Amino acid sequence: MSSKSHPKSNPTREERLKAALKANMGRRKAQARARSQAEATKQADESSAEQKD
């Protein structure tokens, strides 16, 4: 039997790196979305506070 008979049970280095990169990019995109949302909320709060004065 060849070692490639069960590729899911023993991923190659390239497959592991690909999966790690995909997970890392997902985390980074989530962080960027959270930051932009927090910044938008902060700006909205500041503008509403200025309008009340």
GROMACS elastic network, one bead per residue, 0.5 to 0.9 nm:
[ bonds ]
;  ai    aj funct       b0    kb
    1     4     6  0.83300   500
    1     5     6  0.70770   500
    2     5     6  0.58156   500
    2     6     6  0.88641   500
    3     6     6  0.70083   500
    3     7     6  0.78160   500
    3    10     6  0.88014   500
    4     7     6  0.53272   500
    4    10     6  0.85634   500
    6     9     6  0.56587   500
    6    10     6  0.68554   500
    6    11     6  0.87266   500
    7    10     6  0.54146   500
    7    11     6  0.56162   500
    7    12     6  0.77628   500
    8    11     6  0.56785   500
   11    14     6  0.79673   500
   11    15     6  0.58053   500
   11    16     6  0.62681   500
   12    15     6  0.51770   500
   12    16     6  0.62654   500
   12    17     6  0.86232   500
   13    16     6  0.51151   500
   13    17     6  0.61216   500
   13    18     6  0.85156   500
   14    17     6  0.51123   500
   14    18     6  0.60500   500
   14    19     6  0.86178   500
   15    18     6  0.50217   500
   15    19     6  0.61913   500
   15    20     6  0.85840   500
   16    19     6  0.51725   500
   16    20     6  0.61293   500
   16    21     6  0.85494   500
   17    20     6  0.50227   500
   17    21     6  0.59997   500
   17    22     6  0.84975   500
   18    21     6  0.51528   500
   18    22     6  0.61729   500
   18    23     6  0.86843   500
   19    22     6  0.51216   500
   19    23     6  0.62378   500
   19    24     6  0.85795   500
   20    23     6  0.51577   500
   20    24     6  0.60675   500
   20    25     6  0.85945   500
   21    24     6  0.50063   500
   21    25     6  0.60822   500
   21    26     6  0.85289   500
   22    25     6  0.52131   500
   22    26     6  0.62325   500
   22    27     6  0.87753   500
   23    26     6  0.50895   500
   23    27     6  0.63400   500
   23    28     6  0.87193   500
   24    27     6  0.51619   500
   24    28     6  0.62086   500
   24    29     6  0.86421   500
   25    28     6  0.50318   500
   25    29     6  0.60698   500
   25    30     6  0.85186   500
   26    29     6  0.52199   500
   26    30     6  0.61982   500
   26    31     6  0.86522   500
   27    30     6  0.51131   500
   27    31     6  0.61878   500
   27    32     6  0.86477   500
   28    31     6  0.50553   500
   28    32     6  0.61635   500
   28    33     6  0.86296   500
   29    32     6  0.50300   500
   29    33     6  0.61472   500
   29    34     6  0.85756   500
   30    33     6  0.51189   500
   30    34     6  0.61619   500
   30    35     6  0.85981   500
   31    34     6  0.50881   500
   31    35     6  0.61098   500
   31    36     6  0.86153   500
   32    35     6  0.50886   500
   32    36     6  0.61380   500
   32    37     6  0.84846   500
   33    36     6  0.52307   500
   33    37     6  0.60462   500
   33    38     6  0.85173   500
   34    37     6  0.51046   500
   34    38     6  0.60470   500
   34    39     6  0.85364   500
   35    38     6  0.50825   500
   35    39     6  0.60924   500
   35    40     6  0.85668   500
   36    39     6  0.50290   500
   36    40     6  0.61026   500
   36    41     6  0.85617   500
   37    40     6  0.50822   500
   37    41     6  0.61612   500
   37    42     6  0.85583   500
   38    41     6  0.50771   500
   38    42     6  0.60864   500
   38    43     6  0.86141   500
   39    42     6  0.50084   500
   39    43     6  0.61411   500
   39    44     6  0.85462   500
   40    43     6  0.51519   500
   40    44     6  0.61137   500
   40    45     6  0.85854   500
   41    44     6  0.50706   500
   41    45     6  0.61235   500
   41    46     6  0.85920   500
   42    45     6  0.51379   500
   42    46     6  0.61935   500
   42    47     6  0.86652   500
   43    46     6  0.50699   500
   43    47     6  0.61195   500
   43    48     6  0.85717   500
   44    47     6  0.51970   500
   44    48     6  0.61337   500
   44    49     6  0.85351   500
   45    48     6  0.52423   500
   45    49     6  0.61307   500
   45    50     6  0.86696   500
   46    49     6  0.51001   500
   46    50     6  0.62281   500
   46    51     6  0.87320   500
   47    50     6  0.50721   500
   47    51     6  0.62647   500
   47    52     6  0.88186   500
   48    51     6  0.51038   500
   48    52     6  0.64094   500
   49    52     6  0.52880   500
   49    53     6  0.67508   500
   50    53     6  0.54297   500
